Amino acid sequence: MTDTRASLTRSAALASIAVALFLGVLKVWAVWKTGSTAMLGSLADTALDFVASVATLIAVWVAAHPADANHRFGHGKAEALAAVFQIILIVMSAGAIAFRAVVRLIEGGETQAAEAGIGVSLIAIIATLALVAWQRHVVRRTGSVAIATDSVHYQSDLLLNLAVIAALVLDQLAGVSAADPLFGLGIAAWLFWGAWRASSEAIDHLMDHEWPEDQRRAFVERAARHPELAKMHDLRTRTSGTRHFAQFHVNLPADMTVGEAHDVIERVEEDLMDAFPDTEILIHIDPEGHVDEPGNTLVEADEFKKLKDDA
């Protein structure tokens, strides 16, 4: 599973690099031919796509490395770090495009050779559609946050290229001279919004955000199937790359031997890992009758008892 995931994420990163290079060359020529601010914004976004895709390739390569002596929990957060790096690049690009558009609005100016810009934008749309389809397939198979964030760039490219076509048509065919810089401002706003959306999941990974509520509940329900466990509390969960982590306390009879308690916990861990693959589980045993410290907000004992009664 790990090797398959690494192969898929690497292929998606390499595909995005190839598409960015191809589109970058086309858009350099189109900017030279048209002088369009909207096309310049699209070129800047493609250049950032290339840099971000290289960062993604490095991140998925690092994240695929197993845990070692210095990184006992693995290297999964490399993907979240790459996502943050991409977000910073997006914000910088959006700021530069917005500045250029404002200057163009103040100083004025016209675009040239609309046909060249429109043709390049149509080619870019076709190439981007193919890449996004592959990225979505990879994200569904792997859950990679780095590939998902990289895909945000290319999904925005579809709208960016449509905006370039509209700007060129309005500027040259309809005589609306302000259309090009206004679309440039719209592109900048869209990039800012994309960066804001993409930042959420990356920050969640870096901040060890808890699992989604449905996943947490399913985990508790699975543990509640084991009659040996009298209580479950202090459940903590997080995700790092493709690895999930869960730890919790349970009560077992105080007169149970260490060997008996070990056998019980081994069976529980094996069952939970079958139901939640790629999850590292740590279970702490408390003697039956143990009372938690007052004010402990992490106790799921009541929910656990209800689920056991319903099982």
Secondary structure, DSSP 8 states (H G I E B T S, - for coil): -HHHHHHHHHHHHHHHHHHHHHHHHHHHHHHHHH--HHHHHHHHHHHHHHHHHHHHHHHHHHHTS---SS-TT-STHHHHHHHHHHHHHHHHHHHHHHHHHHHHHHH------HHHHHHHHHHHHHHHHHHHHHHHHHHHHH--HHHHHHHHHHHHHHHHHHHHHHHHIIIIIS--TTHHHHHHHHHHHHHHHHHHHHHHHHHHHHTT----HHHHHHHHHHHTT-TT--EEEEEEEEEETTEEEEEEEEEE-TT--HHHHHHHHHHHHHHHHHHSTTEEEEEEEEETT----TT-TT--HHHHHHHHHH-
